[in-house]
């Protein structure tokens, strides 16, 4: 079975370099002969392809951090249906009849952060406030998809900052985390993007972001290690350069674990 979507690829000829999308052939032909890593790259290419972009040049120029995929649900569903056929599944059997459509909707939700911007999710909740001490918002839930295998990683985000005359509504930290997490991600980049956004919005004296996550790509494949936790951090300003401020931030985080 082969479903034409107007795309084809040439086999990757070098290191991660890559499935090249052109105009012809079918996804079935694209998929044959490629391993799962290649397929992950293909799906990423499909999601971010200009073929499906519905933004104007003006709109695109306003996005500074990531491309905005605009793949239509029926196009994603067609791709998923073909992938299922290629692994030997019967897409007409009861349990899978609606799966391509359901997964297409789920994938759009999982990647909705591409269409969001920090100033929009904050929605004006920045207030003038003279506050000189560290503010910490801890244990923010985070769920994202690893861009290498498109498998989930999940855990907690801890954010601290020292205001410089402006503070952010507390719920907006979770909004910022979700905005960047609802993309294909790596934890290291996610950590930096959150710190960058807070620094740009508030211009604080210092900002710190710590993320601790479990990755399904380590738990259910590869080394199959279910206990490993990945920790990443990004420190800026006085929370990076000031020994006293940094120690105070870490002490407050430890204090919250005891309570």
C-alpha positions in Angstrom: 0.0 0.0 0.0 1.3 3.4 -0.9 -0.2 6.8 -0.3 0.9 9.7 -2.4 1.5 12.9 -0.5 3.5 14.8 -3.0 6.8 14.0 -1.3 9.7 11.7 -2.0 13.2 11.4 -0.7 16.6 10.3 -1.8 18.3 7.8 0.5 20.5 9.4 3.0 24.0 9.5 1.6 26.0 10.8 4.6 25.9 11.1 8.4 22.6 12.2 9.8 22.4 14.2 6.7 19.4 13.3 5.8 16.2 12.6 4.0 15.8 15.1 1.3 12.2 15.9 0.4 11.3 16.5 -3.2 8.2 16.5 -5.3 7.0 13.1 -6.4 6.7 9.4 -5.5 5.0 8.0 -2.4 5.6 7.7 1.3 5.6 3.9 0.8 8.7 4.3 -1.5 10.2 6.7 0.9 9.9 4.3 3.8 11.1 1.2 2.1 14.8 0.7 2.8 15.1 3.2 5.6 15.6 2.4 9.3 13.5 3.8 12.2 16.0 6.6 12.7 15.5 7.7 9.1 11.7 7.5 9.6 11.9 9.8 12.6 13.8 12.3 10.5 11.2 12.0 7.7 8.3 12.7 10.1 10.2 15.8 11.4 10.8 16.9 7.9 7.1 16.4 7.0 6.0 18.4 10.1 8.2 21.4 9.3 8.0 21.3 5.5 7.0 24.6 3.8 4.6 22.4 1.7 2.2 22.4 4.7 3.0 25.9 6.0 0.0 28.2 6.1 1.9 31.2 7.3 2.8 34.2 5.2 6.4 35.5 4.8 5.6 38.3 7.2 4.3 35.9 9.9 7.3 33.6 9.4 9.7 36.4 9.9 8.3 37.1 13.4 9.3 33.7 14.6 12.8 33.7 16.0 13.4 30.4 17.6 11.7 27.5 15.8 9.9 26.8 12.5 6.1 26.5 12.7 4.8 23.2 11.3 1.3 23.5 9.9 0.7 19.9 8.6 -2.9 19.2 8.1 -4.5 16.3 10.2 -5.4 14.3 7.1 -1.8 14.5 5.7 -0.4 13.3 9.1 -3.0 10.6 9.3 -2.0 9.4 5.8 1.6 9.2 6.8 0.8 7.3 10.0 -1.4 4.8 8.1 1.5 4.1 5.7 3.9 3.6 8.6 1.6 1.1 10.2 1.4 -0.8 6.9 5.1 -0.8 6.6 5.6 -2.5 10.0 3.1 -5.2 8.9 -0.1 -4.0 10.6 -3.6 -4.2 9.2 -5.0 -0.6 9.3 -8.5 -1.9 8.7 -8.6 -4.0 11.9 -10.9 -2.8 14.6 -8.2 -1.4 17.0 -6.5 0.6 14.3 -9.2 1.9 12.1 -9.3 5.3 13.8 -5.7 5.3 15.0 -4.2 7.4 12.2 -6.8 10.2 12.7 -6.5 10.0 16.5 -2.7 10.1 16.4 -2.7 13.0 13.9 -4.8 15.1 16.4 -2.5 14.0 19.3 0.6 14.9 17.4 -0.7 18.3 16.7 -1.4 18.8 20.4 2.1 17.4 21.3 3.7 20.0 19.0 1.4 23.0 19.4 4.2 25.0 21.0 5.6 25.7 17.6 2.7 28.1 17.0 3.0 29.9 20.4 5.2 32.8 21.5 6.3 33.7 25.0 4.8 37.2 25.0 1.4 35.7 23.9 1.3 33.0 26.6 2.3 35.5 29.3 -0.6 37.7 28.1 0.6 40.8 29.9 1.0 39.3 33.3 4.2 41.2 34.1 4.0 43.5 37.1 6.2 46.3 38.5 7.3 45.1 41.9 10.3 46.0 44.0 11.6 42.6 45.1 15.2 41.9 45.9 15.2 38.3 46.9 15.1 35.1 44.9 11.7 33.9 43.7 11.4 30.1 43.0 8.6 28.3 41.3 9.3 24.6 41.7 8.0 21.2 40.6 6.4 22.4 37.4 5.2 19.3 35.4 6.8 18.9 32.0 6.0 16.4 29.2 7.8 16.5 25.8 8.8 14.3 22.9 12.5 13.4 22.3 13.3 14.6 18.8 15.6 11.6 18.1 13.0 8.8 18.6 9.7 10.8 19.1 9.3 9.1 22.5 8.2 11.0 25.6 10.3 12.4 28.3 8.8 13.8 31.5 9.6 15.2 34.9 9.8 18.5 36.8 11.1 22.0 36.1 12.4 24.3 38.8 12.7 28.0 38.0 14.3 30.7 40.1 15.0 34.4 39.4 16.0 37.6 41.1 13.7 40.4 40.0 14.9 43.7 38.6 11.8 45.7 39.2 9.4 43.4 37.4 7.8 40.0 38.4 5.8 37.5 36.4 2.4 36.0 37.3 3.2 32.6 38.8 1.1 30.5 36.5 2.9 31.9 33.5 6.0 30.0 34.3 4.1 26.8 33.7 2.8 28.3 30.5 6.3 29.1 29.3 7.5 25.6 30.1 4.6 24.0 28.2 5.1 26.2 25.2 8.7 25.0 24.7 7.9 21.4 25.8 5.1 21.0 23.2 7.7 20.6 20.5 10.2 17.9 19.4 12.9 18.6 21.9 16.1 17.7 23.7 16.2 18.4 27.4 19.4 20.5 27.1 17.8 22.9 24.6 14.5 23.0 26.5 16.4 24.2 29.6 18.1 27.0 27.7 15.0 28.1 25.9 13.0 28.5 29.1 15.9 30.6 30.7 16.2 32.7 27.5 12.4 33.5 27.5 12.4 34.5 31.2 15.5 36.6 30.7 14.0 38.4 27.7 10.6 39.0 29.3 11.7 40.2 32.7 15.4 41.3 32.3 16.0 40.0 35.9 19.2 40.2 37.8 19.6 36.5 37.5 17.6 33.4 36.3 18.1 29.7 36.9 16.3 26.7 35.4 16.8 23.1 36.5 15.0 20.2 34.8 15.0 16.6 35.9 13.4 14.1 33.6 13.1 10.4 32.8 13.4 9.5 29.1 11.4 6.7 27.5 14.0 6.3 24.8 16.3 5.1 27.6 13.6 3.1 29.5 11.9 1.1 26.8 14.6 0.7 24.2 18.4 0.8 24.0 19.9 0.3 27.5 16.4 -0.2 29.0 17.3 1.6 32.2 14.2 2.5 34.1 15.9 4.3 37.0 18.1 6.9 35.3 17.2 10.6 35.8 18.6 13.3 33.5 19.3 16.7 35.2 20.1 19.8 33.3 20.5 23.4 34.4 21.0 26.9 33.0 22.1 29.8 35.1 22.3 33.4 34.1 23.3 36.7 35.6 24.0 36.8 39.4 22.6 33.3 39.8 25.5 32.1 37.6 28.3 34.5 38.7 27.3 35.2 42.3 28.4 32.5 44.7 26.1 33.7 47.5 23.0 34.0 45.3 23.6 30.6 43.7 24.0 28.9 47.0 20.8 30.5 48.3 18.9 29.3 45.3 20.1 25.7 45.8 19.4 25.9 49.5 15.8 27.0 48.9 15.3 24.1 46.5 16.6 21.6 49.1 14.4 23.2 51.7 11.3 22.6 49.6 12.1 18.8 49.5 12.2 18.6 53.3 8.9 20.2 53.8 
